[in-house]
Amino acid sequence: MSWPRFFGQNTGERAGVIAAITGVLALLVAIISLFISDGKPPDDKPLDDGSSSITTSGKNIPEDYIGTWKGQVEMKLPTSGGEKGIDEIIIKRGKVGDVVAEQRAVDWVDSSGQKTGCSHSWELSEVEDGQIMLKESSTETSDNLQAGDLCLSDLTMKVRIADHETIGIQADTDILAVKINAFIGTLKRQS
């Protein structure tokens, strides 16, 4: 077929040829894209300019969790006597494996009236529908406080959004291979 003859054909035939050429070009672009990306989807790259935490794999902290939270936390271990105090948790952007949260005792007093408390850093271990799972990455005594019996280690914590202004937390620890609830709390958004 010569070009002059192609342009002389009827409109329907011309549209069919153009559609076939467009399809072949689209297929070539898809194959080239597959080779460039090694056949793997970009599982940890944001879908937008990075201002959102949504990714194709769902491995980042959802936006609703980001911020500073403060509220009452109650120790649940049988040896704690149900002690209560105020904690602050700061949750920042990050993906699974990153340290994304800092928790510190703000106002804790033990049974003898001594100020007490500890701080934890938390690593994001899992993002599930309706909650995030954090794994303790470090523990230390809070500024000017005595650690007492409250500083636990090897904790995991579930964080759930109750509403835009409230989160619920529940931390567990393993004692002799038995999972035990260490503390629970309800915290309100500060910023």
C-alpha positions in Angstrom: 0.0 0.0 0.0 1.4 3.4 -0.9 0.8 6.5 1.1 -1.1 8.3 -1.6 -3.5 5.3 -1.8 -3.8 5.2 2.0 -5.0 8.8 2.1 -7.4 8.0 -0.7 -9.2 5.2 1.1 -12.5 5.6 2.8 -12.7 7.0 6.3 -13.6 3.7 8.0 -10.6 1.8 6.6 -8.3 4.7 7.6 -9.7 4.7 11.2 -9.1 1.0 11.4 -5.4 1.3 10.3 -4.8 4.2 12.7 -6.4 2.2 15.6 -4.1 -0.8 14.8 -1.0 1.3 14.7 -2.0 3.0 18.0 -2.5 -0.4 19.6 0.9 -1.7 18.5 2.5 1.5 19.9 0.7 1.1 23.2 1.9 -2.5 23.5 5.5 -1.4 22.8 5.4 1.3 25.4 4.0 -1.3 28.0 6.8 -3.8 27.2 9.5 -1.1 27.4 8.0 0.1 30.8 8.1 -3.5 32.1 11.8 -3.9 31.2 12.7 -0.5 32.8 10.9 -1.4 36.1 12.2 -5.0 36.2 8.6 -6.1 36.3 8.1 -5.0 39.8 5.6 -2.4 40.9 6.9 0.6 42.9 5.8 -0.8 46.3 7.2 2.0 48.5 6.9 5.1 46.3 4.1 7.6 47.0 1.4 7.9 44.4 1.6 11.7 44.7 4.3 14.3 45.5 5.1 12.8 48.9 2.7 15.0 50.9 0.4 12.0 51.5 1.2 8.7 53.2 -0.8 6.6 50.8 1.3 4.1 48.8 0.5 1.3 46.4 1.4 -1.3 49.1 -0.3 0.3 52.1 3.0 0.1 54.1 3.0 3.7 55.4 1.3 5.3 58.3 -2.2 6.6 57.3 -2.6 10.3 57.6 -5.2 10.2 60.4 -2.6 8.9 62.8 0.0 11.7 62.3 0.2 14.2 65.1 0.6 14.6 68.9 -1.7 12.7 71.2 -2.1 13.0 75.0 -4.2 11.2 77.5 -4.5 8.7 80.4 -2.8 5.4 80.3 -3.4 2.5 82.8 -1.0 -0.2 83.6 -2.7 -3.6 83.4 0.0 -6.0 84.7 -1.1 -7.7 87.9 2.1 -6.4 89.6 1.3 -2.8 88.7 -1.7 -2.3 90.9 -3.6 -0.5 88.1 -1.4 2.6 88.2 -2.5 5.4 85.9 -0.8 8.4 84.4 -0.7 10.8 81.5 1.4 9.9 78.4 2.1 11.8 75.2 2.7 10.1 71.9 4.0 11.8 68.8 3.3 9.9 65.6 5.1 10.9 62.4 5.2 9.8 58.8 7.1 6.7 57.9 6.9 3.2 56.5 7.1 -0.3 57.9 10.5 -0.6 59.6 10.9 3.1 60.4 10.8 4.5 64.0 7.5 6.5 63.7 6.4 7.2 67.2 7.8 8.6 70.5 5.9 8.0 73.7 6.8 9.7 77.0 5.4 9.8 80.5 4.1 13.2 81.3 2.5 12.8 84.7 3.0 9.5 86.5 3.2 8.9 90.3 3.8 5.5 91.8 2.0 4.1 95.0 4.6 5.8 97.2 4.0 9.2 95.7 7.3 9.3 93.7 7.2 10.7 90.1 7.9 7.8 87.8 7.7 6.9 84.1 9.5 5.9 81.0 9.8 6.7 77.3 9.5 4.4 74.4 10.4 4.7 70.7 8.2 2.7 68.4 8.8 1.2 65.0 6.0 0.6 62.5 5.6 -3.1 62.1 2.3 -3.4 60.3 -0.6 -1.4 58.8 -3.9 -3.1 59.0 -7.4 -1.9 58.2 -8.5 0.1 61.2 -5.2 0.0 63.2 -1.5 0.2 63.1 0.9 -2.1 64.9 4.0 -0.7 66.6 7.0 -2.6 68.0 9.1 -1.1 70.7 12.5 -0.1 69.4 13.9 1.4 72.7 12.9 2.3 76.3 14.5 4.8 78.6 13.6 6.5 81.8 11.8 9.8 81.2 13.5 13.1 82.1 13.9 13.6 85.9 11.8 10.5 86.7 12.6 7.2 88.3 11.9 4.2 86.2 10.4 2.1 89.0 8.5 -1.0 87.8 6.8 0.8 85.0 9.4 0.5 82.2 8.7 -2.6 80.3 10.5 -3.9 77.2 9.7 -6.1 74.3 6.4 -4.4 73.8 4.0 -4.4 70.9 1.3 -1.8 70.6 -1.9 -1.6 68.7 -3.1 2.0 67.8 -6.7 2.4 66.7 -8.4 5.6 65.5 -11.6 6.0 67.6 -12.4 9.3 65.7 -10.4 12.1 64.2 -9.6 13.5 67.7 -9.1 10.2 69.7 -6.9 7.1 69.5 -6.9 4.0 71.6 -3.7 2.2 72.5 -3.1 -1.3 73.9 0.4 -2.6 74.5 1.2 -6.2 75.1 4.4 -8.0 76.3 5.4 -11.6 76.3 6.2 -13.1 79.7 7.3 -16.8 79.5 5.9 -17.0 76.0 2.5 -15.8 77.1 1.1 -12.5 75.7 0.0 -10.2 78.5 -1.7 -6.9 78.3 0.8 -4.3 79.7 -1.2 -1.1 79.4 -4.1 0.6 77.7 -5.1 4.2 77.1 -7.2 6.7 75.4 -5.4 9.8 74.0 -6.8 13.0 72.5 -5.3 14.9 69.5 -3.1 17.9 70.6 -1.9 18.9 67.1 
